[in-house]
C-alpha cells in the first residue's frame, strides 16, 4: 500500500496550523508543520514532499521570497495561504511559481479540496495537456532545421520528457508554462483565447483567476526571449488572446 502524500505546512499561527494538520490527516495525507520559512527550506532540502502549504506572512520573511527559494531547488507544488486578497498579490504569487492561492479566513474543506486538485494536476503532468485545443494525440518533436511548414521555428517540445528548447537552449519551465507552450506550439499562428489556454493547461480552469494565463504567459515569454534574444515568439492579440509566431 503506497504511503500517504506528505504535505509541508508553513504557518506561524498554531491555531491555523492545527486546523490544517487535522483536516489533512482526516483526508489521508501525512502533514508536517514548520513555523518559519528557513525551517521549511531546510525540510525541503532534506525530505521529499508532495506539496507545500505556504503562508505569505511569516515571522522571518515573505512567503513570496521563500517560494522563489523553493523554486530554485524544487518543483514541489506550492499553495499560498494568506490574509492578502488583492489581485496584484494573487498574480505575483502565480508569477513566482505558486500553483494556487487561498485567502484567510478559509474552510478546511476548501484547503483539502485545493490540495487534492493540485495533486491531481501534478500527477497528470506526464500526460501534459491531453485536451489541448486541436490535440488528438502525442505531439511529435521536430528538430530545428527539420520543422514542418507552419511550425514554430527553433522551438522543440518534448512531451515524453516534459522538456522544451528554444534556439537550442533548454528552457527551465514551470509545469504551467510547459503546458501553455505545448498548446501554442501544437498550432503555431493560431490565436488561442485565455479560456482555451486555461482548458489546455489547467485541469480545473474554472478555479483559476482571469489573469492567471497572462501571468504565466509573461514569464514564459521572458524565458523564450532570454533563449532567443531579439525574437518575440509569443504574440499578443488584444481582446482575443495569444499565438506562437509561425515559421515563415
N, C-alpha and C positions, 0 to 999 in steps of 0.2 A: 504494500500500500504506500503510495507516494506521501512524502512529508508535506504538511500544510505549508502554503506560501508564507514566507517570513516578511513581515511588514515593519518598517522602522518608523516610529512616531517621534518627531522632533517638536516638542511643545514644552514651554516652561511653566504653564499653569497646570498644577496637579489635578484639579477638578476636571479640566478638559481632557487631559491625558488619561485619567481613569475611565472616563466615558468612552473614549476611543478604544482603549485596551479591552474593555468589557464587550463593546459592540463587535469588534473584530474577532475576538476569541469566540463569541457566540456564533459567528458566521463561519467558523472553521479555519480562521487564519492563526498564524503564530506571531503576534505582535511583540515588539520590544520598544522601550521608551528611553529617549535621551532628552536632556533639558537644554542643551546648548548646541550650536552649530558645529563647534570644534569637536565635541564628542561624537556628533553624527558623522563627520568626515572621517574620524578615526575608525568608527564602527564599519563604515562602508569600505574602507581600505582593508579591514581585517576579515570581513564576512560578506557573504552574498545575501542580498535582499531582493525580493520580487518587486517592491515598491516602497517609496518614501513619502510619508505624510509630513510636510514641512511647513511649520508656522513661519509667517513672514516677519513677525515681530519677536525676535529672540534677544535675550539679555546680552549676548556677545556679538551682535551684528544683525544685518538684514538677511532674511531668508533668501532674497534675490541674489545677494552676493554668495551665499553658501550654495545656492543652486548652480551658479557658474563654476564654483569649485568642484561640485559633484560632477558636473558635465565634463570637466577636464579629465576625469578619471573613470567615469562610468556612464553607461546609457540607461541606468535604472530609472523607471518611470517616477515622476515627481508630481504629487498632488499638493498644491499650495492651500494652506489654511490661514485665513487672515480676517481681521476686522475691517480692512480696507475694501471699499466697494466701488471705487471709481473705475471707469473704463480704461483709463491710462494704466492703472496698476495691473488690471487683468491682462491687457495686451503686453505690457512689459514682462509679466510672468511667462506668457506664452513665447515671447521672443527669446527669452533666456533658456528655453528648452523645457518649460513646465508642460505637463500633459493635461492638467485640469486645474480648476480654481474654485474653492468653496469659501463662502464668507460666513463669518460668525454673526448671529447665532445660527447653528445648524442642527439638524436632526441626525442622530446616529445612523438611522436608516439611510439617509442621503449619502453619508460618508461611505458606508459599506457598499451601497449601490454603485457609487462612482469608482470605488476601488475595483469592484468586480468588472465594471465596464472597461476600465483602463487595462486590466489584466487580460480581458478578452481580446482587446485590440492588439496588445503587445504579443500575446500568444499567437495571434493570427498574422504576425509580422512576416512569417516565412511565405505567406500567400499574398504578399503585398498587393493591395487594391484589386482583389479578384473582380469587383464590379466596377472598374474604371469605365467611364463612358467609351463605348466603341471597343472595349477589350473583351474578346471572346475566348482568349486563351493566353498562354505564356508568350511574352514578347521575345523575339529573337534579338540578340545583341549583334550589331553590325560594327565591325572595326572601322576606325577612321580611315577614310580613303576608299571604303567599300560600302558607303552609305547609300541606301536606295533613294530614288527620286522623291523629293518632298520631305525627306527626313531632316532631323536637326543635325546640322554639321558639327562634328567634333564632340558630340555627347554620346556616351555609351552607358546604357542602363542594364546592369546585370541582375536580373530578378532573383536568380537562384542564390547568388551570394549577397543579395541586398546591398549592392555596391554600385557606384556610378563614377565616371570620369568625365572631365571636360578638357579638351585640348591635351589629352594625355596625363592630366593631373587628377589624382584621386580626390574625390570630394568627401569631406567629413560631414555627413548629413545626419540630422535627427530623423527619426522614423517618419515623421510627417513631411519633412522636406523631401525625403526619398519618394514617398508615395505621391506627392504633388508633382515631382519631376517625372516620375514614371507615367503618370496620367497625361501630362503635357507632351512628353516625348512620344507617346503612342500615336498622337495625331498632330504632328508639327504644323503650324499655321492655323489650326483650328482654334477658334475663340471659345474658351470654357467659362461659363458663369461661375460665380462663387459657390452657388448651390451644387453645381455639377462637380466642382473640385472637392467640396465637403463630402459629397457622396463617394468620391473616389478615395479619399484619404482617411475618413473617419467612419467607423462602424456605426456610430450613433451621432450623425451630423446634426440632429435636432437639438442635442445638448451643447453644441458648440456656439461660440459667440459669433455675431455677424462679422467682426473684424478679425476672426481667427485666421482665415485664409490670407488676408492682407499681411498680417504679422509674419506668417511663415513664408509667404512669397518674398517679402522684403529680405529676410535672412538668406533664403535660397538664392535670390538674385545677387546678393553681395558675394556669396561664395562662388557663383559662376563667374562674376566679374573678376574676382581675385585669381581664378584659374585661367581666365582668358581676358586680360586687360584690353579695354577698348571695344569689347564686344558686349552688346546688351542682348543676351539670349532671350530674356523674357520680356514680352511686350505687354503694356497695359492698354486696354481698350476701355476708355472711360464710359461708365454706365453699362458696360457689357461684361468685362472680365479680363482674362489673361490668355496669352498664347505663347508658345515657344516658336521662336523665329525659325522658319524652314530654310533649308539649304536652297540657294538659287538654282 
